[in-house]
């Protein structure tokens, strides 16, 4: 049996106790409580009920505070998760830009053949003359030297 609150539990206990007293009058015949004893018992039960209600109120307040704290942590976790997703997206973007920059640097630093035409000069001859090994060497007379 589940009770909604402590006052329901206390009422049920009092009813059960009253039912037991009605069922067994012979046991009570030896010593019936006096009115003063019953009033004392009632006062003790009322004090216990008041203490239980105060404890219930304190626990309810504590539960509400804990629920608020849990909600705060959930909100913070959600915000951090969103921030993480944004950072991961930014990281991927930066990584793509980095790879693109590396490729541009590779292209710019790759050795290129040098041509005079690329810088605006036009050579007279596109070929470099190669000396003929079979040609006879020139002497002083051919060169025009006279002693």
Secondary structure as UniProt FT lines:
FT   HELIX           6..23
FT   HELIX           25..28
FT   HELIX           35..109
FT   HELIX           116..119
FT   TURN            133..134
FT   HELIX           140..143
//
